[in-house]
């Protein structure tokens, strides 16, 4: 382990990833006893300080830590680049490999977080070490955040502080594809109220579960409407599904209540008000046809879809940097919601670009191709240098 740590201090991307994976940072909100970000924040802050960056470690929630580092004068006249990754991981229960082994085998790095997203954080750190060692003047912001896997308190705190840049790269696993657009989501709580009665009394009982089922069936019209709309060029169509359902007290009793949680995946430009109207329109139609139906819809957790135009300096600069580093320049859509939305909503153009496949994220045998970490670091190094020089390659 000592030799790995020595190589990591020198900025070797794979050694950095091994050291990060070997440092547990399970999100304690997702798994009891999770270590959180304290140790990994201290580790990364130490490297960044040693490389000459101005570093601040902040507690953004009890025992939850962000690392914010500056290279050069981020308040000067030059364009500011921001590189972001999250330090927390999901839990390790049920893993089929040692979660914190950091083993390098068959060209792959194995362990929890190797793909999501310590490989990406390692690429950020390796690129930063090279820029610092080259006496690059910056300005560059490195933002390593807490709690992305749960409630994004780290990114929310970062944006609340007013941290921003002219361009940001969030190094989520994209298989080194540039992803300038991603879907958002809205959770809709649908509450159906019936009337509890003995199962032998249909004259008195009102079946809330039956009404919820009828509503789900009626939503088929909305599903067809979404599928018939013009697709987004990178994200295809919006969609929805029923995530959870609960209701009833006993087989012999008419259920007095049934609750659904629906999730609507949204496209850039789709507002919460519009989504709620879609669901309400279907409910209004059902109320006209079903006697004694009593229901309401409540908007729950909401995260926006965002996008950066493909002709932007950010996307074009990354495409050029990929070409310069012999990485195939590819633009795709990110179907999942990511922290980049907070940056975009706050005025910092942000896209996803990182090593690893999202298919491996959170898996029982999580791994990442080690070569992708190095390639990502090379592209980030190229991009930051070119972007700050005012060019695109």
C-alpha positions as CSV (number, residue, x, y, z in Angstrom):
1,X,0.0,0.0,0.0
2,X,2.9,2.3,0.7
3,X,4.1,2.2,-2.9
4,X,0.5,2.9,-4.1
5,X,0.3,6.0,-1.8
6,X,3.7,7.2,-3.0
7,X,2.6,7.0,-6.6
8,X,-0.7,8.6,-5.7
9,X,1.2,11.6,-4.2
10,X,3.0,12.0,-7.5
11,X,-0.4,12.2,-9.3
12,X,-0.5,8.8,-10.9
13,X,-4.2,8.4,-11.9
14,X,-4.5,4.6,-11.3
15,X,-2.7,4.8,-8.0
16,X,-4.9,7.7,-6.9
17,X,-8.0,5.6,-7.7
18,X,-6.6,2.6,-5.8
19,X,-5.9,4.8,-2.8
20,X,-9.4,6.3,-3.0
21,X,-11.2,3.0,-3.3
22,X,-9.1,1.7,-0.3
23,X,-10.5,4.6,1.8
24,X,-14.1,3.8,2.8
25,X,-16.6,6.6,2.2
26,X,-20.0,4.8,2.3
27,X,-22.8,7.3,2.6
28,X,-24.2,6.9,6.2
29,X,-27.6,7.8,5.0
30,X,-27.7,4.7,2.8
31,X,-26.1,2.2,5.0
32,X,-25.8,2.1,8.8
33,X,-22.2,2.5,10.0
34,X,-21.2,4.2,6.7
35,X,-17.9,6.1,7.2
36,X,-19.0,9.2,5.3
37,X,-16.5,11.5,3.6
38,X,-14.2,12.6,6.5
39,X,-11.2,10.3,5.8
40,X,-11.3,10.5,2.0
41,X,-11.8,14.3,2.3
42,X,-8.7,14.6,4.5
43,X,-6.7,12.4,2.0
44,X,-7.7,14.4,-1.1
45,X,-7.2,17.7,0.7
46,X,-3.7,16.6,1.6
47,X,-2.7,15.8,-1.9
48,X,-4.2,19.0,-3.3
49,X,-2.4,21.1,-0.6
50,X,0.9,19.3,-1.4
51,X,0.5,20.1,-5.1
52,X,0.2,23.8,-4.2
53,X,-3.5,24.5,-4.3
54,X,-5.4,26.6,-1.8
55,X,-7.7,24.1,-0.1
56,X,-10.7,24.4,2.1
57,X,-12.4,21.5,3.8
58,X,-15.9,22.3,5.1
59,X,-18.5,20.4,7.1
60,X,-21.7,20.9,5.0
61,X,-23.8,18.7,7.3
62,X,-23.0,16.9,10.5
63,X,-19.9,14.7,9.8
64,X,-20.3,15.3,6.0
65,X,-17.4,17.0,4.2
66,X,-16.7,19.0,1.0
67,X,-13.2,19.7,-0.4
68,X,-12.8,22.9,-2.4
69,X,-9.5,23.8,-4.0
70,X,-8.3,26.7,-6.1
71,X,-5.4,26.8,-8.5
72,X,-4.6,30.3,-9.6
73,X,-6.7,33.4,-9.2
74,X,-10.3,32.3,-9.7
75,X,-11.4,35.9,-9.3
76,X,-9.3,37.2,-12.1
77,X,-10.1,38.0,-15.7
78,X,-9.3,34.6,-17.2
79,X,-12.0,31.9,-17.9
80,X,-12.5,29.6,-14.9
81,X,-12.8,25.9,-15.2
82,X,-14.3,23.7,-12.5
83,X,-13.8,19.9,-12.1
84,X,-16.3,18.1,-9.9
85,X,-16.7,14.7,-8.4
86,X,-18.5,13.3,-5.4
87,X,-16.6,11.5,-2.5
88,X,-19.4,9.3,-1.1
89,X,-20.4,5.8,-2.3
90,X,-23.4,3.6,-1.9
91,X,-23.3,0.7,0.6
92,X,-21.3,-2.5,0.5
93,X,-23.8,-5.1,1.8
94,X,-24.1,-8.0,-0.7
95,X,-20.9,-7.2,-2.5
96,X,-19.2,-10.3,-4.0
97,X,-15.7,-8.8,-3.8
98,X,-13.7,-7.1,-1.1
99,X,-15.3,-3.6,-1.2
100,X,-12.2,-1.6,-0.2
101,X,-9.5,-3.9,-1.6
102,X,-8.5,-1.6,-4.4
103,X,-7.3,-4.6,-6.3
104,X,-5.8,-4.1,-9.8
105,X,-6.5,-7.2,-11.8
106,X,-7.0,-8.0,-15.5
107,X,-6.6,-4.3,-16.4
108,X,-9.5,-3.4,-14.0
109,X,-9.7,-1.7,-10.7
110,X,-12.1,-3.5,-8.4
111,X,-14.0,-2.2,-5.3
112,X,-16.8,0.0,-4.1
113,X,-16.7,3.4,-5.8
114,X,-14.1,2.4,-8.4
115,X,-16.7,3.3,-11.1
116,X,-19.0,5.6,-9.2
117,X,-17.0,7.7,-8.9
118,X,-13.6,7.4,-7.5
119,X,-12.2,6.7,-10.9
120,X,-13.5,10.0,-12.0
121,X,-12.2,11.8,-8.9
122,X,-8.8,10.2,-9.5
123,X,-8.8,11.5,-13.1
124,X,-9.6,15.0,-11.7
125,X,-6.8,14.8,-9.2
126,X,-4.3,13.5,-11.7
127,X,-5.1,16.2,-14.2
128,X,-4.8,18.8,-11.4
129,X,-1.5,17.5,-10.3
130,X,-0.1,17.8,-13.8
131,X,-1.4,21.4,-14.2
132,X,0.1,22.4,-10.9
133,X,3.4,20.7,-11.6
134,X,3.5,22.5,-15.0
135,X,3.1,25.8,-13.1
136,X,-0.1,26.3,-14.9
137,X,-1.5,29.6,-13.7
138,X,-5.1,28.5,-13.6
139,X,-7.7,29.5,-12.7
140,X,-9.1,26.1,-11.8
141,X,-11.6,25.0,-9.2
142,X,-11.6,21.5,-7.9
143,X,-14.8,20.7,-6.0
144,X,-15.1,17.3,-4.3
145,X,-18.6,17.0,-2.8
146,X,-20.5,15.0,-0.2
147,X,-23.7,13.1,-0.3
148,X,-24.4,12.9,-4.1
149,X,-25.7,9.4,-3.6
150,X,-28.5,10.6,-1.3
151,X,-29.6,14.2,-1.1
152,X,-26.7,16.2,-2.7
153,X,-26.1,18.3,0.4
154,X,-22.5,18.8,-0.7
155,X,-23.4,20.3,-4.1
156,X,-26.2,22.3,-2.7
157,X,-23.8,23.9,-0.2
158,X,-21.3,24.6,-2.9
159,X,-23.8,26.4,-5.0
160,X,-25.2,28.2,-2.0
161,X,-21.7,29.6,-1.3
162,X,-21.7,31.1,-4.8
163,X,-19.0,28.9,-6.2
164,X,-19.2,29.1,-10.0
165,X,-17.2,28.9,-13.2
166,X,-17.3,29.5,-16.9
167,X,-17.4,25.8,-17.5
168,X,-17.6,22.7,-15.4
169,X,-17.0,19.0,-16.0
170,X,-18.7,16.5,-13.6
171,X,-16.8,13.2,-13.9
172,X,-19.6,10.7,-13.5
173,X,-19.1,7.4,-15.4
174,X,-19.9,8.0,-19.0
175,X,-17.5,5.6,-20.8
176,X,-15.6,8.8,-21.9
177,X,-18.7,10.0,-23.8
178,X,-19.5,13.7,-23.4
179,X,-23.0,14.0,-21.9
180,X,-24.3,17.6,-22.1
181,X,-28.0,16.8,-21.4
182,X,-29.7,14.7,-18.7
183,X,-33.2,14.0,-17.5
184,X,-34.7,15.3,-14.4
185,X,-37.4,13.8,-12.2
186,X,-40.5,14.7,-10.2
187,X,-42.1,12.4,-7.6
188,X,-45.9,12.6,-7.4
189,X,-47.7,11.3,-4.4
190,X,-51.2,10.2,-5.3
191,X,-53.5,9.6,-2.3
192,X,-56.8,7.8,-2.8
193,X,-59.3,7.8,0.1
194,X,-62.0,5.2,0.4
195,X,-64.3,4.1,3.2
196,X,-63.4,1.2,5.5
197,X,-66.2,-1.4,5.8
198,X,-66.6,-5.1,6.3
199,X,-65.9,-7.0,3.0
200,X,-69.5,-8.2,3.0
201,X,-70.8,-4.6,2.8
202,X,-70.3,-3.2,-0.7
203,X,-73.1,-0.8,-0.1
204,X,-71.0,0.9,2.5
205,X,-67.4,0.2,1.6
206,X,-65.4,2.4,-0.9
207,X,-62.3,0.6,-2.3
208,X,-59.3,3.0,-2.4
209,X,-57.1,0.4,-3.9
210,X,-59.5,-0.2,-6.7
211,X,-59.6,3.5,-7.4
212,X,-55.8,3.7,-7.4
213,X,-55.7,0.8,-9.9
214,X,-58.2,2.5,-12.2
215,X,-56.0,5.6,-12.1
216,X,-52.9,3.6,-13.1
217,X,-54.8,2.1,-16.0
218,X,-56.1,5.5,-17.1
219,X,-52.5,6.8,-17.2
220,X,-52.0,4.7,-20.3
221,X,-53.2,7.7,-22.3
222,X,-50.5,9.9,-20.9
223,X,-47.9,7.2,-21.7
224,X,-49.0,7.3,-25.3
225,X,-49.0,11.0,-25.4
226,X,-45.4,11.2,-24.1
227,X,-44.3,8.5,-26.6
228,X,-45.9,10.4,-29.5
229,X,-44.1,13.7,-28.7
230,X,-41.1,14.8,-30.7
231,X,-38.1,13.1,-29.0
232,X,-35.2,15.1,-27.5
233,X,-32.1,14.6,-29.8
234,X,-30.1,13.1,-26.9
235,X,-32.6,12.0,-24.3
236,X,-35.5,10.6,-26.4
237,X,-38.8,10.8,-24.6
238,X,-40.1,11.7,-21.1
239,X,-41.5,8.8,-19.2
240,X,-43.1,7.8,-15.9
241,X,-43.7,4.7,-13.8
242,X,-45.3,3.7,-10.5
243,X,-42.5,3.4,-7.9
244,X,-44.4,2.3,-4.8
245,X,-47.9,1.5,-3.7
246,X,-49.4,0.8,-0.3
247,X,-52.9,0.5,1.1
248,X,-55.4,-1.7,2.9
249,X,-55.5,-3.2,6.4
250,X,-56.9,-6.7,5.9
251,X,-58.3,-9.0,3.2
252,X,-61.8,-8.8,4.7
253,X,-61.9,-4.9,4.9
254,X,-62.5,-2.4,2.2
255,X,-59.3,-0.3,2.1
256,X,-59.8,3.3,3.4
257,X,-56.6,4.5,1.8
258,X,-54.2,3.7,-1.0
259,X,-51.0,5.7,-1.8
260,X,-49.0,5.7,-5.0
261,X,-45.7,7.3,-5.6
262,X,-45.3,8.0,-9.3
263,X,-42.0,9.1,-10.8
264,X,-42.0,11.2,-14.0
265,X,-38.6,11.5,-15.8
266,X,-38.5,14.9,-17.4
267,X,-36.8,16.5,-20.4
268,X,-35.1,20.0,-20.4
269,X,-37.8,22.6,-20.5
270,X,-40.5,20.5,-18.8
271,X,-41.7,22.3,-15.7
272,X,-43.1,20.8,-12.4
273,X,-46.3,22.7,-13.0
274,X,-46.7,21.1,-16.5
275,X,-46.1,17.6,-15.1
276,X,-48.6,18.0,-12.3
277,X,-51.1,19.3,-14.8
278,X,-50.6,16.1,-16.9
279,X,-51.4,13.8,-14.0
280,X,-54.2,16.0,-12.7
281,X,-55.9,16.0,-16.1
282,X,-56.1,12.2,-16.1
283,X,-57.4,12.2,-12.5
284,X,-60.1,14.8,-13.4
285,X,-61.3,12.5,-16.2
286,X,-61.4,9.5,-13.9
287,X,-63.4,11.5,-11.2
288,X,-66.1,12.1,-13.8
289,X,-66.5,8.4,-14.5
290,X,-66.0,6.8,-11.0
291,X,-68.6,7.6,-8.3
292,X,-67.2,8.4,-4.8
293,X,-63.6,8.7,-6.0
294,X,-61.7,10.9,-3.6
295,X,-58.1,11.6,-4.5
296,X,-55.4,14.3,-4.5
297,X,-51.9,14.6,-6.1
298,X,-49.0,16.2,-4.2
299,X,-45.7,17.2,-5.8
300,X,-42.8,15.5,-4.0
301,X,-39.0,15.6,-4.5
302,X,-38.1,17.4,-7.8
303,X,-34.9,17.7,-9.7
304,X,-34.6,19.6,-13.0
305,X,-33.5,18.3,-16.3
306,X,-30.7,20.5,-17.8
307,X,-28.6,20.7,-21.0
308,X,-25.7,22.5,-22.5
309,X,-25.8,23.2,-26.2
310,X,-23.5,21.1,-28.3
311,X,-22.0,24.1,-30.0
312,X,-21.0,25.6,-26.6
313,X,-17.3,26.2,-25.9
314,X,-17.5,23.6,-23.1
315,X,-18.8,20.8,-25.3
316,X,-16.6,21.7,-28.3
317,X,-13.6,22.1,-26.1
318,X,-14.1,18.6,-24.6
319,X,-14.6,17.2,-28.1
320,X,-11.3,18.8,-29.3
321,X,-9.5,17.6,-26.2
322,X,-10.7,14.0,-26.8
323,X,-9.4,14.1,-30.3
324,X,-6.1,15.5,-29.2
325,X,-5.7,12.7,-26.7
326,X,-6.8,9.9,-29.1
327,X,-10.1,9.4,-27.3
328,X,-13.1,9.0,-29.7
329,X,-15.1,12.2,-29.5
330,X,-18.7,11.1,-28.7
331,X,-21.7,13.1,-27.6
332,X,-24.6,11.2,-25.8
333,X,-27.4,11.9,-23.4
334,X,-27.4,11.0,-19.7
335,X,-30.7,9.4,-18.7
336,X,-30.0,9.6,-15.0
337,X,-30.2,12.8,-12.9
338,X,-26.8,14.1,-11.7
339,X,-25.4,17.0,-9.6
340,X,-24.5,18.9,-12.8
341,X,-28.1,20.2,-12.7
342,X,-27.3,22.3,-9.6
343,X,-24.4,24.0,-11.5
344,X,-26.4,24.6,-14.6
345,X,-29.3,26.0,-12.7
346,X,-26.9,28.4,-10.9
347,X,-25.4,29.6,-14.2
348,X,-22.3,27.4,-14.6
349,X,-22.5,25.4,-17.8
350,X,-21.8,21.8,-16.7
351,X,-21.6,18.5,-18.6
352,X,-20.8,14.9,-17.6
353,X,-17.6,13.2,-18.8
354,X,-15.8,10.5,-16.9
355,X,-14.3,7.0,-16.9
356,X,-16.3,3.8,-16.3
357,X,-19.7,2.4,-17.3
358,X,-22.8,3.4,-15.4
359,X,-23.8,-0.3,-15.8
360,X,-21.0,-1.1,-13.2
361,X,-22.1,1.6,-10.7
362,X,-23.4,0.2,-7.4
363,X,-22.9,-3.4,-8.6
364,X,-21.9,-6.3,-6.4
365,X,-18.6,-6.6,-8.2
366,X,-18.0,-2.9,-9.1
367,X,-15.0,-2.3,-11.3
368,X,-13.6,0.1,-13.8
369,X,-11.1,-0.2,-16.7
370,X,-7.9,1.3,-15.4
371,X,-6.9,2.6,-18.8
372,X,-10.1,4.8,-18.9
373,X,-9.0,6.6,-15.7
374,X,-5.7,7.6,-17.4
375,X,-7.4,8.6,-20.6
376,X,-9.9,10.8,-18.7
377,X,-7.1,12.5,-16.8
378,X,-5.3,13.2,-20.1
379,X,-8.5,14.7,-21.7
380,X,-9.2,16.9,-18.6
381,X,-5.6,18.1,-18.6
382,X,-5.8,19.0,-22.3
383,X,-9.3,20.6,-21.9
384,X,-8.4,22.8,-18.9
385,X,-5.2,24.1,-20.6
386,X,-6.9,24.8,-23.9
387,X,-10.0,26.3,-22.3
388,X,-7.9,28.7,-20.2
389,X,-5.8,29.6,-23.2
390,X,-9.0,30.7,-25.0
391,X,-8.9,28.0,-27.5
392,X,-10.6,24.7,-28.2
393,X,-7.6,22.6,-29.1
